[in-house]
């Protein structure tokens, strides 16, 4: 019975992922319509593209990654690790 339940769940999850990958309103195997260039983009761009500023999520993930490395090096577990991570992400921990 457990095997049957596991197989049914796996099949359900596998097929839902296949349907989720298909954008809404498009038929399977259909190619998207070509985009039309806007009038403002017809002029050549002579300015060099500016570097995009790192997004907030990128900065947050870098901070979280650095805090996690520090917590691992200190061998923190449980409530001590949770407290350290909270303080570190808030910028209260200096190392």
C-alpha positions in Angstrom: 0.0 0.0 0.0 2.8 2.4 0.8 4.4 1.7 -2.6 1.2 2.4 -4.4 0.8 5.7 -2.5 4.4 6.7 -3.2 4.0 5.9 -6.9 0.8 7.8 -7.2 2.3 10.9 -5.4 5.4 10.7 -7.7 3.2 10.5 -10.8 1.1 13.4 -9.6 4.1 15.6 -8.8 5.8 14.7 -12.1 2.8 15.6 -14.3 2.1 18.8 -12.4 5.7 20.0 -13.0 5.3 19.3 -16.7 2.1 21.4 -16.8 3.6 24.2 -14.8 6.5 24.5 -17.3 4.0 25.4 -20.1 3.2 29.2 -20.1 -0.5 30.0 -19.9 -2.3 30.5 -23.2 0.2 28.6 -25.3 -0.2 25.3 -27.0 2.4 22.6 -26.4 5.2 22.9 -29.0 4.0 26.4 -30.1 6.6 29.0 -30.8 6.0 32.5 -29.2 5.2 35.3 -31.7 8.1 37.5 -32.7 8.4 40.7 -30.7 8.0 44.0 -32.6 10.7 46.6 -32.0 9.4 49.9 -30.6 10.0 53.2 -32.4 12.3 54.4 -29.7 14.6 51.4 -30.1 15.2 52.1 -33.8 18.0 54.6 -33.0 21.4 53.1 -32.3 22.4 53.2 -28.7 25.8 54.9 -28.5 26.1 55.0 -24.7 27.8 52.1 -23.0 25.4 50.0 -21.0 25.6 50.8 -17.3 26.3 48.0 -14.8 23.2 47.0 -13.0 23.3 47.5 -9.3 23.1 44.2 -7.3 19.6 43.5 -6.3 18.5 43.5 -2.7 18.1 39.7 -2.8 21.7 39.3 -4.1 23.0 41.4 -1.2 20.8 39.5 1.2 21.9 36.1 0.0 25.6 37.2 0.2 25.2 38.3 3.8 23.3 35.2 4.7 26.0 33.0 3.1 28.7 34.8 5.0 26.8 34.5 8.3 26.2 30.8 7.6 29.9 30.2 7.0 30.8 32.0 10.3 28.2 29.9 12.2 29.6 26.7 10.7 33.1 27.7 11.6 32.0 28.3 15.2 30.1 24.9 15.2 26.9 26.6 16.4 23.7 24.5 16.7 20.1 25.0 17.7 19.1 28.2 19.6 22.7 29.5 19.6 22.9 29.3 15.8 19.5 30.9 15.3 20.4 33.8 17.6 23.8 34.2 15.9 22.3 34.1 12.4 19.6 36.7 13.4 22.2 39.1 14.8 24.7 38.5 12.0 22.1 39.3 9.3 21.1 42.4 11.1 24.8 43.5 11.2 25.1 43.2 14.9 27.7 40.4 14.8 31.3 41.3 14.0 32.7 37.8 13.7 
